[in-house]
Amino acid sequence: MSTLGILPPDERLVVATVRDFVDKEVKPVVRELEHADTYPEALIERMKELGVFGLAVPEAYGGTPVSTSCYVLLTEELARGWMSLAGAMGGHTVVAKLLQHFGTEEQRSRHLPRMATGGIRATMALTEPGGGSDLQALRTVARKDADGYLVNGSKTWITNSRRSGLIALLCKTDPGATPAHRGISLLLVEHGPGLTVSRDLPKLGYKGVESCELTFSDHRAPADAVLGGVEGRGFAQIMKGLETGRLQVAARALGVGRAALEDALAYARTRESFGRPIWQHQAIGTYLADMATSLTAARQLTLHAAREADQGHRVDMEAGMAKLFASETAMQIALNALRIHGGHGYSTEFDVERYFRDAPLMIVGEGTNEIQRNVIVSRLVERGGLDV
Ligand SMILES: Cc1cc2nc3c(=O)[nH]c(=O)nc-3n(C[C@H](O)[C@H](O)[C@H](O)COP(=O)(O)OP(=O)(O)OC[C@H]3O[C@@H](n4cnc5c(N)ncnc54)[C@H](O)[C@@H]3O)c2cc1C
């Protein structure tokens, strides 16, 4: 049975539709868009038409929600075509889930219907120039006064900064609080005076999608901007949101790994040396066998975490394991796909070099893999081992 067989028929259709979109509309143009570093406006519009931006929005707010397993598999499909497309909807999904879990009714009905259609898109702003791993040390401050909040500080590496009408901003509403996490809130922020996209960051891969620095200089946010309406809950809220984010990154890694394996397999079947297809050389055959094995293991680990999430369980450890293993796997598969392509692997006329540039983002983003290991071991000690 293919992996899709685990989904009910309606969700299978959703993933199959995205797969078809990738094969017919993404694959033919991806190399050109990648090398021009062009924002994929037309493809994003098509993703809106396909309803992709509403897949994490409850039906009551105009979305067509799917299970986490379905979400993982369709994200894999998008990333198989172009990791940038899957990345462009990552933060959006996390913010939709945050609103669903923690938003006030007013916040949900204000933002979710527009997010469901992609009419506005959302991103999350956590990382600061001073560091992204230690979120409790962040320095962006929102001070309350009679007119709401006055926000000052800066954020970096924020995906889709200009194109996101809604930014979930992690900041301190009580900078003196101890422990520090009690002073952290998530503010739902919109573009306006005092918020500047101050710089576009040049990068190795993840082309076509903007990654920017944001500067807040006396930016005004309304008094009801705090997610859930109560200050001091932002750290716990974002930790929950990152469970979804890390599953999304694991799924992106699966997509990059799968694309690299598919290309390497096709190449190894047609490229000949010493009078036979190169897959028949034991070294190359071993690479391919190991790539397929580790990719399958990564997908099972990711789907295990997704199923646990669908049952309403806390999945910080499971999502951390999936993100850690799938991203390291994608990196190894991309490297081996490059080796299998020989000199062509180093050519920008093939896609393999793109996988090799895209794979490392999944190792670093949404919490580095060192941080995932910290999460996994903390939870392991807390639980006293693995549940088997
Ligand atoms: C292309 C791209 C897109 C991104 N998009 C977003 C976005 O949309 N929103 C957002 O908020 N952020 C985004 N990020 C930021 C990303 O989440 C951070 O880069 C990441 O969390 C690491 O933070 P840092 O770069 O500050 O590294 P640091 O925190 O400075 O860490 C540096 C090194 O030290 C290690 N380290 C730090 N602390 C520990 C520890 N306790 N134990 C072990 N090792 C440790 C890290 O693992 C890393 O190897 C993006 C990053 C990139 C590259």
The ligand as an SDF file (V2000), in Angstrom:
LIG
                    3D

 53 58  0  0  0  0  0  0  0  0999 V2000
   15.9050   30.7490    5.5950 C   0  0  0  0  0  0  0  0  0  0  0  0
   15.4770   30.9000    7.0140 C   0  0  0  0  0  0  0  0  0  0  0  0
   14.1570   31.1790    7.2940 C   0  0  0  0  0  0  0  0  0  0  0  0
   13.7540   31.3970    8.6190 C   0  0  0  0  0  0  0  0  0  0  0  0
   12.4540   31.7650    8.8800 N   0  0  0  0  0  0  0  0  0  0  0  0
   12.1340   32.1830   10.1270 C   0  0  0  0  0  0  0  0  0  0  0  0
   10.8410   32.7620   10.3920 C   0  0  0  0  0  0  0  0  0  0  0  0
    9.9730   32.8690    9.5000 O   0  0  0  0  0  0  0  0  0  0  0  0
   10.5690   33.1930   11.6470 N   0  0  0  0  0  0  0  0  0  0  0  0
   11.4840   33.1090   12.6660 C   0  0  0  0  0  0  0  0  0  0  0  0
   11.1870   33.5500   13.7620 O   0  0  0  0  0  0  0  0  0  0  0  0
   12.7220   32.5820   12.4300 N   0  0  0  0  0  0  0  0  0  0  0  0
   13.0630   32.1200   11.2020 C   0  0  0  0  0  0  0  0  0  0  0  0
   14.3100   31.5970   10.9730 N   0  0  0  0  0  0  0  0  0  0  0  0
   15.3040   31.5850   12.0510 C   0  0  0  0  0  0  0  0  0  0  0  0
   15.6470   30.2110   12.5960 C   0  0  0  0  0  0  0  0  0  0  0  0
   14.5530   29.6740   13.2900 O   0  0  0  0  0  0  0  0  0  0  0  0
   16.8940   30.4010   13.4890 C   0  0  0  0  0  0  0  0  0  0  0  0
   17.9840   30.6790   12.6300 O   0  0  0  0  0  0  0  0  0  0  0  0
   17.1960   29.1970   14.3390 C   0  0  0  0  0  0  0  0  0  0  0  0
   16.1830   29.0280   15.3130 O   0  0  0  0  0  0  0  0  0  0  0  0
   18.5490   29.3010   15.0450 C   0  0  0  0  0  0  0  0  0  0  0  0
   18.7240   30.5360   15.6630 O   0  0  0  0  0  0  0  0  0  0  0  0
   20.0690   31.3660   15.4110 P   0  0  0  0  0  0  0  0  0  0  0  0
   20.2890   31.4310   13.9540 O   0  0  0  0  0  0  0  0  0  0  0  0
   19.9820   32.6400   16.1460 O   0  0  0  0  0  0  0  0  0  0  0  0
   21.2170   30.4540   16.0350 O   0  0  0  0  0  0  0  0  0  0  0  0
   21.7720   30.5080   17.5270 P   0  0  0  0  0  0  0  0  0  0  0  0
   20.6630   30.4520   18.4850 O   0  0  0  0  0  0  0  0  0  0  0  0
   22.7250   31.6480   17.6280 O   0  0  0  0  0  0  0  0  0  0  0  0
   22.6060   29.1600   17.5850 O   0  0  0  0  0  0  0  0  0  0  0  0
   23.9120   29.0260   17.0130 C   0  0  0  0  0  0  0  0  0  0  0  0
   24.4000   27.5870   17.2000 C   0  0  0  0  0  0  0  0  0  0  0  0
   24.4460   27.2470   18.5910 O   0  0  0  0  0  0  0  0  0  0  0  0
   23.6560   26.1120   18.8560 C   0  0  0  0  0  0  0  0  0  0  0  0
   23.0160   26.2370   20.1580 N   0  0  0  0  0  0  0  0  0  0  0  0
   22.4320   27.3480   20.7040 C   0  0  0  0  0  0  0  0  0  0  0  0
   21.9290   27.0640   21.8950 N   0  0  0  0  0  0  0  0  0  0  0  0
   22.1680   25.7440   22.1340 C   0  0  0  0  0  0  0  0  0  0  0  0
   21.8970   24.8410   23.1890 C   0  0  0  0  0  0  0  0  0  0  0  0
   21.1950   25.2290   24.2860 N   0  0  0  0  0  0  0  0  0  0  0  0
   22.3010   23.5560   23.0790 N   0  0  0  0  0  0  0  0  0  0  0  0
   22.9770   23.1340   21.9780 C   0  0  0  0  0  0  0  0  0  0  0  0
   23.2730   23.9410   20.9450 N   0  0  0  0  0  0  0  0  0  0  0  0
   22.8800   25.2230   21.0160 C   0  0  0  0  0  0  0  0  0  0  0  0
   22.6200   26.0940   17.7300 C   0  0  0  0  0  0  0  0  0  0  0  0
   22.0740   24.8020   17.5490 O   0  0  0  0  0  0  0  0  0  0  0  0
   23.4600   26.5600   16.5590 C   0  0  0  0  0  0  0  0  0  0  0  0
   24.2080   25.4640   16.0920 O   0  0  0  0  0  0  0  0  0  0  0  0
   14.7110   31.2840    9.6650 C   0  0  0  0  0  0  0  0  0  0  0  0
   16.0370   30.9530    9.3750 C   0  0  0  0  0  0  0  0  0  0  0  0
   16.4220   30.7690    8.0770 C   0  0  0  0  0  0  0  0  0  0  0  0
   17.8650   30.4400    7.7950 C   0  0  0  0  0  0  0  0  0  0  0  0
  1  2  1  0
  2  3  1  0
  2 52  2  0
  3  4  2  0
  4  5  1  0
  4 50  1  0
  5  6  2  0
  6  7  1  0
  6 13  1  0
  7  8  2  0
  7  9  1  0
  9 10  1  0
 10 11  2  0
 10 12  1  0
 12 13  2  0
 13 14  1  0
 14 15  1  0
 14 50  1  0
 15 16  1  0
 16 17  1  0
 16 18  1  0
 18 19  1  0
 18 20  1  0
 20 21  1  0
 20 22  1  0
 22 23  1  0
 23 24  1  0
 24 25  2  0
 24 26  1  0
 24 27  1  0
 27 28  1  0
 28 29  2  0
 28 30  1  0
 28 31  1  0
 31 32  1  0
 32 33  1  0
 33 34  1  0
 33 48  1  0
 34 35  1  0
 35 36  1  0
 35 46  1  0
 36 37  1  0
 36 45  1  0
 37 38  2  0
 38 39  1  0
 39 40  1  0
 39 45  2  0
 40 41  1  0
 40 42  2  0
 42 43  1  0
 43 44  2  0
 44 45  1  0
 46 47  1  0
 46 48  1  0
 48 49  1  0
 50 51  2  0
 51 52  1  0
 52 53  1  0
M  END
$$$$
